[in-house]
Amino acid sequence: MQAQDLNLDSLMASETKDTLKDQKPATDYTIATFKSTTISNGHSVETLHKGVMDFVINHRFGTLNGGPYEWFGLDNATVRIAFDYGITNDLTVGIGHASFDKQYDTYAKYKVLKQSSGVHIMPVTLDVLGSLMVRTTRDPASQTYKTPFKDRVFTSLQVLVARKFSNDFSLQFMPTLVHYNVVANSGLHNDIIALGIGGRHKITKMMAVNAEYYYNLPGTKLPGTNNSLCLGIDIETAGHVFQLIFTNGTGIAPRPFITETVGEFFKGDIHFGFNVHRAFQMKKKKKMQTS
């Protein structure tokens, strides 16, 4: 295993020329729509290069309006640790565990279309992403698992559609379906539909600002919840992407942050947090043979 202290362009599938070497020069594929596999809370259309593993740490503190007693939220924290891996240049899979609800999650993301110009024109990049989440918190009274396993399972399906409009600006749409195997009462829906939008604007060569918002459709939205809003900053270094974020939710996987966010962003229920992505080249690239 080799840690890569190189520009991340060599580790992201959509940002490497290796994927283009067999293409005709007349077709120009768009690269670096985003600098990471995530925008902030949610996924971007980026996938990992084949053989690359991404070690991810997600951290969310308490709310800023907790005041000095809670050290403005820094006394409380939710953490997720995950590993993502590029099966092929277009297929990335991942698995993680979060302290929020002691949840385990796994996902697969496949790139269906790639934005390109020239002879072959494709205006957008499109990925399909499926997630499975399992809540493992025990019953508070007995400290045992009284809830059947199947009732603690949640799934989600997302279509990620992005376009890079310029070297500095990218926009992404994320129609999402989150399915609950069981709900608290008959008045709730098992399926929650949300429409997400996210964007990135580069301000320097190594820094960008991001924004992300998920709107839960009326009629499926859980009572007492709010739509998820996240503002962030990407900072890129050799082999790393640091994402500093401000959001109104503590959850990190699709089920908790899209459908169960309860904080009101503009009333001070803002959680400071960060994502750290550290990519590793698991397999040595084969050198070209010369005669």
C-alpha positions in Angstrom: 0.0 0.0 0.0 1.4 3.3 -1.0 0.2 6.7 0.3 0.2 9.2 -2.6 1.7 12.6 -1.9 0.6 13.7 -5.3 -2.1 16.0 -6.6 -5.5 14.3 -6.2 -6.0 14.5 -9.9 -4.1 11.2 -10.1 -6.5 9.4 -7.7 -9.9 10.5 -8.9 -11.3 8.5 -11.8 -12.8 11.5 -13.5 -9.6 13.5 -13.0 -7.0 11.2 -14.6 -5.9 11.0 -18.1 -5.5 7.3 -17.8 -9.2 6.9 -18.5 -8.9 9.0 -21.7 -5.8 7.3 -23.3 -8.0 5.1 -25.6 -10.3 7.9 -26.6 -10.1 9.8 -29.8 -8.5 13.3 -29.3 -11.7 14.8 -30.8 -13.7 13.8 -27.6 -12.9 16.0 -24.6 -14.1 14.5 -21.3 -14.7 16.9 -18.4 -12.5 16.5 -15.4 -12.7 17.7 -11.8 -16.3 18.5 -11.6 -15.8 18.3 -7.8 -12.5 17.7 -5.9 -13.9 14.9 -3.7 -16.4 12.1 -3.7 -18.6 14.2 -1.4 -19.9 17.8 -1.8 -20.4 18.3 2.0 -22.8 15.8 3.7 -23.8 14.1 0.5 -22.1 12.4 -2.4 -20.8 14.1 -5.6 -20.6 12.5 -9.0 -16.8 11.8 -8.5 -15.7 8.2 -8.3 -12.3 6.8 -7.3 -9.8 5.5 -9.7 -9.5 1.7 -9.9 -7.4 0.3 -7.0 -7.6 3.5 -4.9 -8.9 3.4 -1.3 -10.2 6.6 0.4 -10.0 6.7 4.2 -12.8 9.1 5.3 -13.3 10.7 8.7 -16.6 12.7 9.2 -16.9 14.8 12.3 -19.9 16.9 13.5 -19.8 18.9 16.7 -22.8 20.2 18.7 -24.7 23.4 17.8 -23.0 26.8 17.9 -26.0 28.2 19.9 -25.0 25.8 22.8 -23.1 28.8 24.1 -19.9 28.9 26.2 -21.1 26.1 28.6 -21.0 23.7 25.6 -18.0 25.5 24.2 -20.2 26.4 21.3 -20.8 22.8 20.5 -17.3 21.5 20.7 -18.0 19.5 23.8 -20.3 17.2 21.8 -19.4 15.3 18.7 -20.7 12.7 16.2 -18.1 10.7 14.3 -18.1 8.5 11.3 -15.2 6.4 10.0 -15.4 4.9 6.5 -13.4 3.2 3.8 -14.2 3.7 0.1 -12.7 1.7 -2.8 -12.6 2.0 -6.5 -13.6 -1.4 -8.0 -13.3 0.1 -11.5 -12.9 3.7 -12.7 -16.7 4.0 -12.8 -17.7 1.9 -9.7 -16.9 2.9 -6.2 -18.1 1.1 -3.0 -17.8 2.0 0.6 -18.6 1.0 4.2 -18.7 3.0 7.4 -19.8 3.3 11.0 -21.2 6.4 12.7 -21.7 7.0 16.4 -25.1 8.6 15.6 -27.6 5.8 16.2 -24.5 3.5 16.1 -25.3 3.1 12.5 -23.5 1.0 9.9 -23.8 1.9 6.3 -22.6 0.7 2.9 -23.1 2.0 -0.6 -22.2 1.5 -4.3 -21.9 4.4 -6.8 -21.8 3.8 -10.5 -21.0 6.4 -13.2 -23.4 6.0 -16.1 -22.7 9.1 -18.2 -19.6 11.4 -18.4 -19.8 15.0 -19.5 -17.9 15.5 -22.7 -17.6 17.8 -25.7 -16.3 17.4 -29.2 -17.3 14.6 -31.5 -19.3 12.9 -28.7 -21.3 15.5 -26.7 -22.7 14.7 -23.3 -23.9 17.8 -21.4 -23.9 16.2 -17.9 -22.3 13.5 -15.7 -24.7 11.0 -14.2 -24.2 8.6 -11.4 -26.6 6.1 -9.7 -26.0 5.6 -5.9 -27.6 3.0 -3.7 -27.1 2.9 0.1 -28.0 0.5 2.9 -28.0 1.6 6.6 -28.5 -0.4 9.8 -29.3 1.3 13.1 -27.9 -0.7 16.0 -28.8 1.3 19.1 -30.2 -0.9 21.9 -33.5 -0.5 23.7 -32.7 2.1 26.5 -34.6 0.1 29.2 -33.3 -3.4 28.7 -30.1 -2.6 26.7 -31.0 -5.4 24.4 -32.1 -5.6 20.8 -35.9 -5.9 21.0 -36.5 -4.4 17.5 -36.2 -7.1 14.8 -33.2 -6.6 12.5 -35.3 -6.0 9.4 -37.0 -3.1 11.2 -33.7 -1.4 11.8 -32.7 -1.4 8.1 -33.0 1.6 5.8 -32.2 2.0 2.1 -31.8 4.9 -0.2 -31.5 5.5 -4.0 -30.0 8.6 -5.5 -29.5 9.9 -9.0 -26.6 12.4 -9.2 -26.7 14.7 -12.2 -23.9 17.3 -12.4 -22.5 19.7 -14.9 -19.2 21.7 -14.8 -20.1 25.0 -16.3 -16.6 26.5 -16.1 -13.3 25.8 -14.5 -14.6 27.5 -11.3 -18.3 26.5 -11.1 -20.1 23.2 -10.9 -23.7 22.4 -10.1 -25.3 19.1 -9.1 -28.9 17.8 -8.7 -29.7 14.9 -6.4 -33.3 13.4 -6.6 -33.4 11.0 -3.6 -35.7 8.2 -2.3 -35.1 7.0 1.3 -37.1 3.9 2.4 -37.9 3.0 6.0 -38.7 -0.7 6.5 -40.9 0.3 9.4 -42.4 3.6 10.6 -43.6 4.7 14.0 -47.3 4.8 13.1 -49.7 4.3 10.1 -49.8 8.1 9.4 -46.2 8.1 8.2 -44.8 7.1 4.9 -42.3 4.4 4.4 -40.8 6.3 1.4 -39.5 9.8 1.7 -38.7 11.7 -1.4 -36.2 14.6 -1.4 -34.8 16.9 -4.1 -31.2 17.9 -3.5 -29.1 20.6 -5.1 -25.4 21.3 -4.5 -22.7 23.5 -6.0 -19.0 24.2 -5.9 -17.2 27.5 -6.7 -13.4 27.5 -6.8 -11.9 30.6 -5.2 -8.2 29.6 -5.4 -6.2 26.8 -7.0 -6.5 24.8 -3.8 -9.7 26.1 -2.2 -13.4 26.1 -3.1 -16.7 27.0 -1.4 -19.6 24.5 -1.4 -23.3 24.6 -0.7 -25.8 21.8 -0.4 -29.6 21.7 0.2 -32.1 18.9 0.4 -35.9 19.6 0.1 -38.2 17.0 1.5 -41.4 16.8 -0.5 -44.6 17.7 1.5 -46.6 14.6 2.3 -43.6 12.4 2.8 -41.6 14.6 5.2 -41.3 13.3 8.8 -43.1 15.6 11.3 -40.8 17.8 13.4 -37.9 17.7 10.9 -36.3 20.4 8.7 -34.6 20.4 5.4 -30.9 19.8 5.4 -28.7 22.8 4.6 -24.9 22.7 4.5 -22.3 25.4 3.7 -18.6 24.4 3.4 -15.1 25.0 2.3 -12.8 22.6 0.5 -9.1 22.8 1.1 -6.9 20.5 -1.0 -3.4 19.4 -0.1 -1.2 16.6 -1.5 -3.3 13.4 -1.2 -5.9 15.1 1.1 -9.1 17.0 0.9 -10.2 18.8 4.1 -13.9 19.9 4.0 -14.9 22.4 6.7 -18.7 22.5 7.0 -21.6 24.2 8.8 -24.9 22.3 8.8 -28.1 22.0 10.7 -27.9 18.2 11.1 -25.8 15.7 13.0 -26.4 12.7 10.8 -23.9 11.8 8.2 -25.4 9.0 6.1 -28.4 9.7 3.8 -31.1 8.5 6.1 -30.3 10.7 9.2 -29.1 13.9 7.5 -31.7 14.0 4.6 -34.8 12.9 6.5 -34.2 13.3 10.2 -32.5 16.8 10.5 -34.3 18.7 13.3 -32.1 21.8 13.7 -33.1 25.2 12.2 -30.1 26.7 10.5 -31.2 30.3 10.7 -32.0 30.1 14.4 -28.5 29.1 15.3 -28.8 25.3 15.2 -25.6 25.0 13.3 -23.2 22.2 13.7 -19.6 22.9 12.8 -17.8 19.9 11.4 -15.3 18.5 8.9 -14.7 15.7 6.5 -11.1 14.4 5.9 -10.4 12.3 2.8 -7.1 10.5 2.5 -6.6 8.5 -0.7 -4.2 5.6 -1.0 -3.0 3.8 -4.1 -3.5 0.1 -3.1 -2.0 -1.3 -6.3 1.1 -0.2 -8.1 0.4 1.1 -11.6 1.9 -1.0 -14.3 4.8 0.8 -16.1 4.6 1.0 -19.9 7.0 -1.4 -21.6 9.4 0.1 -24.1 11.2 -1.7 -26.8 
